[in-house]
Structure formats: C-alpha cells, structure tokens
Amino acid sequence: MSRALPAVLDVALVVVFAALGRRSHAEGLDVLGVLRTAAPFVAGTAAGWLVASLTLDAGPRDLAFGAVVLVCTVVVGMLLRRVIGDGTAASFVIVATTVLSLMLLGWRLIARLVA
C-alpha cells in the first residue's frame, strides 16, 4: 500500500467527521461549510503525519502511527478552532476524540485484521 492512500483515507475520514457534525447540528452540508469545519482538523492530521513520520519506525497502517495522527488531529484541531473563535466545549472535545478514534484507528484495525 502506498503512503498516499492511508494519508488520503485519514483526510477523507476527517472531512466525513466534519460533515456528520455539521449535519447533526443542522448547519448544512454545503461544501465550503464542511471544508471550513474540517480545516483545523485536517491541519492537525497533516501535523500528525509529519510527527509520526519523523519519530516512528512504524508505517502509516500501524496503530502507533494512527495514535500519533489521532492525538495531533484532535489537539491541533481544537487549538485552531479556539484561535478562529469556534467552539471547543468539553462535550465537543469528548465526542470529537471518540469519533475520530473510531475512524482513524478503526480503519487501521480492520487493515490489520485482513492483512
């Protein structure tokens, strides 16, 4: 599996997370709105990929790699949301961490099971 496919999958899942969140809060699913919501988390995902690539010997399908991506996605995403004035309520942090954990670690677990 090329390195590009797992990266694209992580970003796609973050965008799906943003779309689901907007839909559940009746904010609409317009493309620009979804991208605005996803952008801080996508930046966090990119940071996670950079950190994991520089610090781990593990490949992108490894759970340790996914854990670094997850932590960076949530932490950087929430910090950037705070900077731009979007909400970072504790309940949102918990839901975002839970859903993103299922998504970003879940596909890696499935890949491990079918490998």
PyMOL CGO cylinders between C-alpha atoms (Angstrom):
from pymol import cmd
from pymol.cgo import CYLINDER

trace = [
    CYLINDER, 0.00, 0.00, 0.00, 1.45, 3.36, -0.95, 0.3, 1, 1, 1, 1, 1, 1,
    CYLINDER, 1.45, 3.36, -0.95, 1.88, 6.04, 1.69, 0.3, 1, 1, 1, 1, 1, 1,
    CYLINDER, 1.88, 6.04, 1.69, -0.54, 8.29, -0.20, 0.3, 1, 1, 1, 1, 1, 1,
    CYLINDER, -0.54, 8.29, -0.20, -3.57, 6.06, 0.22, 0.3, 1, 1, 1, 1, 1, 1,
    CYLINDER, -3.57, 6.06, 0.22, -3.54, 6.00, 4.06, 0.3, 1, 1, 1, 1, 1, 1,
    CYLINDER, -3.54, 6.00, 4.06, -2.98, 9.77, 4.13, 0.3, 1, 1, 1, 1, 1, 1,
    CYLINDER, -2.98, 9.77, 4.13, -5.90, 10.35, 1.76, 0.3, 1, 1, 1, 1, 1, 1,
    CYLINDER, -5.90, 10.35, 1.76, -8.05, 8.00, 3.83, 0.3, 1, 1, 1, 1, 1, 1,
    CYLINDER, -8.05, 8.00, 3.83, -7.22, 9.87, 7.05, 0.3, 1, 1, 1, 1, 1, 1,
    CYLINDER, -7.22, 9.87, 7.05, -8.07, 13.24, 5.47, 0.3, 1, 1, 1, 1, 1, 1,
    CYLINDER, -8.07, 13.24, 5.47, -11.27, 11.84, 3.92, 0.3, 1, 1, 1, 1, 1, 1,
    CYLINDER, -11.27, 11.84, 3.92, -12.37, 10.49, 7.29, 0.3, 1, 1, 1, 1, 1, 1,
    CYLINDER, -12.37, 10.49, 7.29, -11.73, 13.85, 8.96, 0.3, 1, 1, 1, 1, 1, 1,
    CYLINDER, -11.73, 13.85, 8.96, -13.89, 15.52, 6.29, 0.3, 1, 1, 1, 1, 1, 1,
    CYLINDER, -13.89, 15.52, 6.29, -16.62, 12.90, 6.88, 0.3, 1, 1, 1, 1, 1, 1,
    CYLINDER, -16.62, 12.90, 6.88, -16.39, 13.65, 10.62, 0.3, 1, 1, 1, 1, 1, 1,
    CYLINDER, -16.39, 13.65, 10.62, -16.88, 17.37, 9.91, 0.3, 1, 1, 1, 1, 1, 1,
    CYLINDER, -16.88, 17.37, 9.91, -19.81, 16.68, 7.57, 0.3, 1, 1, 1, 1, 1, 1,
    CYLINDER, -19.81, 16.68, 7.57, -21.50, 14.41, 10.12, 0.3, 1, 1, 1, 1, 1, 1,
    CYLINDER, -21.50, 14.41, 10.12, -21.05, 17.03, 12.82, 0.3, 1, 1, 1, 1, 1, 1,
    CYLINDER, -21.05, 17.03, 12.82, -22.49, 19.80, 10.68, 0.3, 1, 1, 1, 1, 1, 1,
    CYLINDER, -22.49, 19.80, 10.68, -25.43, 17.62, 9.70, 0.3, 1, 1, 1, 1, 1, 1,
    CYLINDER, -25.43, 17.62, 9.70, -26.20, 16.63, 13.28, 0.3, 1, 1, 1, 1, 1, 1,
    CYLINDER, -26.20, 16.63, 13.28, -26.28, 20.29, 14.26, 0.3, 1, 1, 1, 1, 1, 1,
    CYLINDER, -26.28, 20.29, 14.26, -28.38, 21.36, 11.26, 0.3, 1, 1, 1, 1, 1, 1,
    CYLINDER, -28.38, 21.36, 11.26, -25.57, 23.55, 9.93, 0.3, 1, 1, 1, 1, 1, 1,
    CYLINDER, -25.57, 23.55, 9.93, -25.97, 22.27, 6.40, 0.3, 1, 1, 1, 1, 1, 1,
    CYLINDER, -25.97, 22.27, 6.40, -23.72, 20.25, 4.14, 0.3, 1, 1, 1, 1, 1, 1,
    CYLINDER, -23.72, 20.25, 4.14, -22.54, 22.94, 1.75, 0.3, 1, 1, 1, 1, 1, 1,
    CYLINDER, -22.54, 22.94, 1.75, -19.01, 22.21, 0.56, 0.3, 1, 1, 1, 1, 1, 1,
    CYLINDER, -19.01, 22.21, 0.56, -17.47, 25.43, 1.88, 0.3, 1, 1, 1, 1, 1, 1,
    CYLINDER, -17.47, 25.43, 1.88, -19.05, 24.97, 5.29, 0.3, 1, 1, 1, 1, 1, 1,
    CYLINDER, -19.05, 24.97, 5.29, -17.81, 21.40, 5.58, 0.3, 1, 1, 1, 1, 1, 1,
    CYLINDER, -17.81, 21.40, 5.58, -14.32, 22.44, 4.48, 0.3, 1, 1, 1, 1, 1, 1,
    CYLINDER, -14.32, 22.44, 4.48, -14.29, 25.32, 6.98, 0.3, 1, 1, 1, 1, 1, 1,
    CYLINDER, -14.29, 25.32, 6.98, -15.27, 22.93, 9.77, 0.3, 1, 1, 1, 1, 1, 1,
    CYLINDER, -15.27, 22.93, 9.77, -12.78, 20.28, 8.65, 0.3, 1, 1, 1, 1, 1, 1,
    CYLINDER, -12.78, 20.28, 8.65, -9.82, 22.59, 8.01, 0.3, 1, 1, 1, 1, 1, 1,
    CYLINDER, -9.82, 22.59, 8.01, -8.46, 22.82, 11.60, 0.3, 1, 1, 1, 1, 1, 1,
    CYLINDER, -8.46, 22.82, 11.60, -8.66, 19.05, 11.96, 0.3, 1, 1, 1, 1, 1, 1,
    CYLINDER, -8.66, 19.05, 11.96, -7.09, 18.43, 8.54, 0.3, 1, 1, 1, 1, 1, 1,
    CYLINDER, -7.09, 18.43, 8.54, -4.21, 20.67, 9.61, 0.3, 1, 1, 1, 1, 1, 1,
    CYLINDER, -4.21, 20.67, 9.61, -3.92, 18.55, 12.75, 0.3, 1, 1, 1, 1, 1, 1,
    CYLINDER, -3.92, 18.55, 12.75, -3.94, 15.38, 10.66, 0.3, 1, 1, 1, 1, 1, 1,
    CYLINDER, -3.94, 15.38, 10.66, -1.12, 16.76, 8.50, 0.3, 1, 1, 1, 1, 1, 1,
    CYLINDER, -1.12, 16.76, 8.50, 0.83, 17.65, 11.64, 0.3, 1, 1, 1, 1, 1, 1,
    CYLINDER, 0.83, 17.65, 11.64, 0.23, 14.14, 12.97, 0.3, 1, 1, 1, 1, 1, 1,
    CYLINDER, 0.23, 14.14, 12.97, 1.54, 12.59, 9.78, 0.3, 1, 1, 1, 1, 1, 1,
    CYLINDER, 1.54, 12.59, 9.78, 4.65, 14.76, 9.98, 0.3, 1, 1, 1, 1, 1, 1,
    CYLINDER, 4.65, 14.76, 9.98, 5.30, 13.95, 13.64, 0.3, 1, 1, 1, 1, 1, 1,
    CYLINDER, 5.30, 13.95, 13.64, 4.64, 10.22, 13.20, 0.3, 1, 1, 1, 1, 1, 1,
    CYLINDER, 4.64, 10.22, 13.20, 6.80, 10.03, 10.08, 0.3, 1, 1, 1, 1, 1, 1,
    CYLINDER, 6.80, 10.03, 10.08, 9.70, 11.76, 11.82, 0.3, 1, 1, 1, 1, 1, 1,
    CYLINDER, 9.70, 11.76, 11.82, 9.51, 9.94, 15.16, 0.3, 1, 1, 1, 1, 1, 1,
    CYLINDER, 9.51, 9.94, 15.16, 8.28, 6.41, 14.49, 0.3, 1, 1, 1, 1, 1, 1,
    CYLINDER, 8.28, 6.41, 14.49, 9.70, 3.48, 12.60, 0.3, 1, 1, 1, 1, 1, 1,
    CYLINDER, 9.70, 3.48, 12.60, 6.13, 2.23, 12.13, 0.3, 1, 1, 1, 1, 1, 1,
    CYLINDER, 6.13, 2.23, 12.13, 4.30, 2.51, 8.83, 0.3, 1, 1, 1, 1, 1, 1,
    CYLINDER, 4.30, 2.51, 8.83, 1.11, 4.51, 8.32, 0.3, 1, 1, 1, 1, 1, 1,
    CYLINDER, 1.11, 4.51, 8.32, -1.09, 1.42, 8.85, 0.3, 1, 1, 1, 1, 1, 1,
    CYLINDER, -1.09, 1.42, 8.85, 0.39, 0.81, 12.32, 0.3, 1, 1, 1, 1, 1, 1,
    CYLINDER, 0.39, 0.81, 12.32, -1.74, 1.65, 15.37, 0.3, 1, 1, 1, 1, 1, 1,
    CYLINDER, -1.74, 1.65, 15.37, 1.08, 3.68, 16.94, 0.3, 1, 1, 1, 1, 1, 1,
    CYLINDER, 1.08, 3.68, 16.94, 1.24, 5.81, 13.81, 0.3, 1, 1, 1, 1, 1, 1,
    CYLINDER, 1.24, 5.81, 13.81, -2.54, 6.20, 13.92, 0.3, 1, 1, 1, 1, 1, 1,
    CYLINDER, -2.54, 6.20, 13.92, -2.43, 7.17, 17.60, 0.3, 1, 1, 1, 1, 1, 1,
    CYLINDER, -2.43, 7.17, 17.60, 0.01, 10.00, 16.86, 0.3, 1, 1, 1, 1, 1, 1,
    CYLINDER, 0.01, 10.00, 16.86, -2.16, 11.15, 13.97, 0.3, 1, 1, 1, 1, 1, 1,
    CYLINDER, -2.16, 11.15, 13.97, -5.24, 11.00, 16.20, 0.3, 1, 1, 1, 1, 1, 1,
    CYLINDER, -5.24, 11.00, 16.20, -3.72, 12.99, 19.05, 0.3, 1, 1, 1, 1, 1, 1,
    CYLINDER, -3.72, 12.99, 19.05, -2.39, 15.66, 16.71, 0.3, 1, 1, 1, 1, 1, 1,
    CYLINDER, -2.39, 15.66, 16.71, -5.68, 15.82, 14.81, 0.3, 1, 1, 1, 1, 1, 1,
    CYLINDER, -5.68, 15.82, 14.81, -7.65, 16.48, 17.99, 0.3, 1, 1, 1, 1, 1, 1,
    CYLINDER, -7.65, 16.48, 17.99, -5.15, 18.75, 19.79, 0.3, 1, 1, 1, 1, 1, 1,
    CYLINDER, -5.15, 18.75, 19.79, -4.18, 20.90, 16.80, 0.3, 1, 1, 1, 1, 1, 1,
    CYLINDER, -4.18, 20.90, 16.80, -7.77, 20.93, 15.55, 0.3, 1, 1, 1, 1, 1, 1,
    CYLINDER, -7.77, 20.93, 15.55, -9.11, 22.17, 18.88, 0.3, 1, 1, 1, 1, 1, 1,
    CYLINDER, -9.11, 22.17, 18.88, -6.34, 24.74, 19.28, 0.3, 1, 1, 1, 1, 1, 1,
    CYLINDER, -6.34, 24.74, 19.28, -7.00, 26.13, 15.80, 0.3, 1, 1, 1, 1, 1, 1,
    CYLINDER, -7.00, 26.13, 15.80, -10.76, 26.17, 16.45, 0.3, 1, 1, 1, 1, 1, 1,
    CYLINDER, -10.76, 26.17, 16.45, -10.12, 28.21, 19.58, 0.3, 1, 1, 1, 1, 1, 1,
    CYLINDER, -10.12, 28.21, 19.58, -7.92, 30.65, 17.63, 0.3, 1, 1, 1, 1, 1, 1,
    CYLINDER, -7.92, 30.65, 17.63, -10.58, 31.21, 14.97, 0.3, 1, 1, 1, 1, 1, 1,
    CYLINDER, -10.58, 31.21, 14.97, -13.33, 31.57, 17.55, 0.3, 1, 1, 1, 1, 1, 1,
    CYLINDER, -13.33, 31.57, 17.55, -15.14, 28.27, 17.05, 0.3, 1, 1, 1, 1, 1, 1,
    CYLINDER, -15.14, 28.27, 17.05, -16.38, 26.15, 19.94, 0.3, 1, 1, 1, 1, 1, 1,
    CYLINDER, -16.38, 26.15, 19.94, -14.22, 23.82, 21.98, 0.3, 1, 1, 1, 1, 1, 1,
    CYLINDER, -14.22, 23.82, 21.98, -16.67, 22.82, 24.70, 0.3, 1, 1, 1, 1, 1, 1,
    CYLINDER, -16.67, 22.82, 24.70, -15.63, 19.79, 26.73, 0.3, 1, 1, 1, 1, 1, 1,
    CYLINDER, -15.63, 19.79, 26.73, -18.51, 17.75, 25.31, 0.3, 1, 1, 1, 1, 1, 1,
    CYLINDER, -18.51, 17.75, 25.31, -17.34, 18.52, 21.77, 0.3, 1, 1, 1, 1, 1, 1,
    CYLINDER, -17.34, 18.52, 21.77, -13.76, 17.53, 22.61, 0.3, 1, 1, 1, 1, 1, 1,
    CYLINDER, -13.76, 17.53, 22.61, -15.03, 14.22, 24.01, 0.3, 1, 1, 1, 1, 1, 1,
    CYLINDER, -15.03, 14.22, 24.01, -17.27, 13.49, 21.02, 0.3, 1, 1, 1, 1, 1, 1,
    CYLINDER, -17.27, 13.49, 21.02, -14.60, 14.53, 18.51, 0.3, 1, 1, 1, 1, 1, 1,
    CYLINDER, -14.60, 14.53, 18.51, -11.97, 12.38, 20.22, 0.3, 1, 1, 1, 1, 1, 1,
    CYLINDER, -11.97, 12.38, 20.22, -14.30, 9.39, 20.34, 0.3, 1, 1, 1, 1, 1, 1,
    CYLINDER, -14.30, 9.39, 20.34, -15.49, 9.62, 16.73, 0.3, 1, 1, 1, 1, 1, 1,
    CYLINDER, -15.49, 9.62, 16.73, -12.05, 10.38, 15.33, 0.3, 1, 1, 1, 1, 1, 1,
    CYLINDER, -12.05, 10.38, 15.33, -10.59, 7.49, 17.36, 0.3, 1, 1, 1, 1, 1, 1,
    CYLINDER, -10.59, 7.49, 17.36, -13.10, 5.12, 15.82, 0.3, 1, 1, 1, 1, 1, 1,
    CYLINDER, -13.10, 5.12, 15.82, -12.35, 6.42, 12.36, 0.3, 1, 1, 1, 1, 1, 1,
    CYLINDER, -12.35, 6.42, 12.36, -8.58, 6.93, 12.40, 0.3, 1, 1, 1, 1, 1, 1,
    CYLINDER, -8.58, 6.93, 12.40, -7.75, 3.86, 14.47, 0.3, 1, 1, 1, 1, 1, 1,
    CYLINDER, -7.75, 3.86, 14.47, -10.67, 1.77, 13.20, 0.3, 1, 1, 1, 1, 1, 1,
    CYLINDER, -10.67, 1.77, 13.20, -9.51, 1.51, 9.61, 0.3, 1, 1, 1, 1, 1, 1,
    CYLINDER, -9.51, 1.51, 9.61, -6.05, 0.56, 10.86, 0.3, 1, 1, 1, 1, 1, 1,
    CYLINDER, -6.05, 0.56, 10.86, -7.52, -2.21, 13.00, 0.3, 1, 1, 1, 1, 1, 1,
    CYLINDER, -7.52, -2.21, 13.00, -9.55, -3.50, 10.07, 0.3, 1, 1, 1, 1, 1, 1,
    CYLINDER, -9.55, -3.50, 10.07, -6.47, -3.38, 7.81, 0.3, 1, 1, 1, 1, 1, 1,
    CYLINDER, -6.47, -3.38, 7.81, -4.53, -5.35, 10.42, 0.3, 1, 1, 1, 1, 1, 1,
    CYLINDER, -4.53, -5.35, 10.42, -7.27, -7.99, 10.62, 0.3, 1, 1, 1, 1, 1, 1,
    CYLINDER, -7.27, -7.99, 10.62, -7.48, -8.53, 6.88, 0.3, 1, 1, 1, 1, 1, 1,
    CYLINDER, -7.48, -8.53, 6.88, -3.70, -8.47, 6.28, 0.3, 1, 1, 1, 1, 1, 1,
]
cmd.load_cgo(trace, "trace")
